Structure formats: C-alpha cells, structure tokens
Amino acid sequence: MDYLRRFASWLDRPLFPWKRLVLSFSLGHFVLENYIAWRQYRVLCQTKVPKALESEIDQKTYDKSQAYGRAKAKFGLVSGIWGQTKEMAIIYYDLYPKLWSLAGVGLTYILPASWRGEITQSLLFIFAYSFAETILSLPFSYYHTFVLEEHYGFNKQTLGLWISDMLKGQALGVAFGVPLGSAFLWIIQRTGDAFFYYIWLFMLAVQIVGVTIYPVFIVPLFNKLTPLEPGPLREKVEALAEKLKFPLSELQVIDGSKRSAHSNAYFTGLPFLKKKIVLYDTLIEKSEDREVEAVLAHELGHWSLGHVPRLLLISQVQTFYIFLLFSVFIRNKSMYTDFGFTKEQPIIVGLILFNGILSPTEPVIQLLMHMLTRKYEYEADAFSKRLNYSYDLGRSLIKLQVQNLSTMDADWMYSSYHYSHPILTERLRAIGWERQKGEDKTDNKQTDGDLDAYTKADRASGREL
C-alpha cells in the first residue's frame, strides 16, 4: 500500500493542469475516432462489389448496403460532434461543481437533515445528470429510430412503445441505482485505502446477481418469452444440446419483432449451472432449421471452448485494475481543485474525473479486446464447421448480411478498432464456404423493388453471429 500512497502523493501537484489534460485527451480521442470513421466512409463510397462476394451479392443489394452504411456514418458524425461539444462544455464551464451544489440545495427541500450527506447528494447528482443526458439525447434517439431506421424499413417500434421503454429504463435506473449506488459509496467510505479490493468483490457480486435476475425479471418487462413449440426445430436444438452436453434447462422464443427486424440467439446462465437458450422470433421466421442449428452451434461453441468464463475473468481483471488506479486519484486535491471543487472532494465526481484521465487507455484496451474476440469468433465458426454446419453457417451469414444491409467490406483500421467480429469475407474464407452447384444467387437477394423502396427492406439480424 505504501507504493500507492507515494504514487498518489507524487501525482497531487498544486496547479497541475488536470482540466487541460482531460480536455486534450477528450479532443484527441474524438479526432482519432473520426479519422478512423473517415477511412471507413471512403470504403462505403465504393461502387463495386468486393471480389470475394461477387458470386454471392448482387449489385443492387450492395448499393443499398453502402447507402445505409453512409447514412449511419453521417448520423454518427453529427451525434458525435454534439456529444463532444457537450462534454467539453461541461468540463470547460465547471458544470460538475455547479450541479453538485444544486444537488446539495435540492436535498434541503426534499430530505430531513439526518438523511443528508455525501451519499444522498451523490445519488441526486447522478440522477439529475442522467435525466439531463436523457432529455438532451431524445432528438437523436427519435431520429435514429423513427427516421433513419424507419427509412430503411428496420424499425418496428411505435411511438408509445419507444416512450414506454424509455420510462421503464429510467424507473429501473432508480430502482437499482439507489441501493447499488449507496452501497458502492458506503463501501469506499468505510474501507479506507484498501477500498478497491472490497469494491471489486462488490462489483463481482453485482455482476453475478445481475446475470441471474436479468433473464427472469428484467427481460419480461420489455418482451414476451414463450416456450419453443414442439416440432422438428425444437427436437434438433435439443439433440444438438445433448450431443454437446450443454446443460439446457429451457428453450424459449422472444418476441423481438415487436421492436425491430433484428434477430438474435443467445444463452443465459452462470458457469457450471443450467442454461436457457433464447431464440428471436425473427431468426426462426427468416431462417431454415439447419441455419438456426448452425447459428446455435456457433454460440454453443463459445460455451464449449470456454470463451465466456475467460472473458468474464478478463473483465474482472480490468475492473480490479481500474479501481486500483482510482485509489491513487480519489484524494487528489489538485485534480478536484482544477475542476472547480475547492471545498469538497465527492467520491462520485472523483470517479467521473478519473475516467477522463484514464481515457487514453480506452482505445488500446478496445483494440486488444477486439483482437481477442475476433479470435474467439473464428474458433466458434471452426467449432460449428467440425459439427458439419459449415455450409449452413455460411448461408446464414450471407443471408443475414443481405437482409441486414450490413457493411460488405471494411477499412482494415476501422475493422480492427471497431469490430468484435471478422467481416463476412474473412469468415467465409476461414470456414472454406462454397456455393453448392446449381444454387441460385437470388436466394440471398432482397427483392423489394427499386433502390428508392428502402422502406420495404427487411433484415433478420441486429447482431453479428
């Protein structure tokens, strides 16, 4: 612990320009992100189908995919500029200390003196900040859902459902945020310099409980889950699970189509315990049984190869490392002072400021994690191939790519930085996929009329397998 104290003392330098440092980091990150996005936008302006997909993708589908990608890129640029401007204004004009003071004043009107303190003020501060963020983001959320996604035929939400989801999300934030936030701050206050160890254990417990209760209590608030009906698909999925000795307890279908044409397939459950497999209704509707089996074989490959516990372990190491570093900054007077906190040093604000200081590590960690997850995706594809699903997995990947209007190609820097999965051409090449003789390429087309008729388009997946 002595070395941490010495390091903390060395960093606590009066007049050190912490604010300028964080603003510089924020601006540098923004420039990096947009440079990489610009590289990808050039790829999205290309008009020729990639050579590796010429026999799989027709020109009209490719043009639609490129147009959809450019629309999302433009939206990302505008929303990114707004987000960056907002973040820099908050820091530059010392809005954090102003909001903290307002939260303190607000407590005097809503709580008796015996209930006031750093914890209750921190909770009010966070909820006020979160509420303001939600209000400011509403125009972008509305545009993305009801303009951009609607224009390309992907949105299935009504305005009422969109509002309902938002209100439910806010209610859940309060319901879970109050006890968890209070416990988080209480542990730090009571455990002294070694708080990082106890906070790490607390966050691990929260994650385990969250994985347990999410599919049981949270998902049903937003979607309806029903057992997969008896039939050939259920029999095949159960046979696949039995063959792989997957501890299947339930096989359910979720009504994902009530919000979008996205589809998914996933399993839930803690390691070494029974698991539940959930299939989106859109996946079943848009895929043949063998293709659904191939998708599940890929997903169960992640389980069989131990990818899930490995990623959980990595996330825990990262969490411990973050809180260990935070212990060096939590009492840094020069940092608080430079951001306008001359009299108080709120823990929750210190965590926010610390995240800004730590931001240069985010691109590096993101790059390394995506390198690892792409490796895992190749391994899961190979697992599916060993089960003789190579052809069906390839068909499913192509079909989902077309129906989803997903980007057909990517700049190497963009894909390395942003993609947790290999691009389509890389995955097809890795599993040695070839179209069967006599198979018509039109099986993978979107037959929705002219290029202008985007609103008829339909996609089956909102995820990369």
Buried (B, 14 or more C-beta within 10 A) or exposed (E): EEEBEEBBEEBBEEEBEBBEBBBEBBEEBBEEBBEBBEBBBEBBEEEEBBEBBEEBBBEBBBEBBBBBBBBBBEBBBEBBEBBBEBBBEBBEEBBBBEBBBEBBEBBEEEBEEEEBEBBBBBBBBBBBBBEBEBEEBEEBEEBBBBEBBBBBBBBBBEEEEBEBBEEEEBEBBEEBBBEBBBBBBEBBEEBEEEBBBBBBEBBBEBBEEEBBEEBEEBBEEBBEBEEBEEEEBBEBBBEBBEEBEBEBEBBBBBBBBBBBBBBBBBBBBEEEEEBBBBBBBBBBEBBBBBBBBBBBBBBBBBBBBEBBEEBBEBBBEEBBBBBBBBBBBBBBEBBBBBBBBEEEBBBBBBBBBBEBBBBBBEBEEBBEBBEBBBEBBBBBBBBBBEBEBBBBBBBBBBBBBBBBBBBBBBBEEBBBBBBBBBBBBBBBEBBEBEBEEEEEBEEBBBEBEEEEEBEEBBBBBBBBB
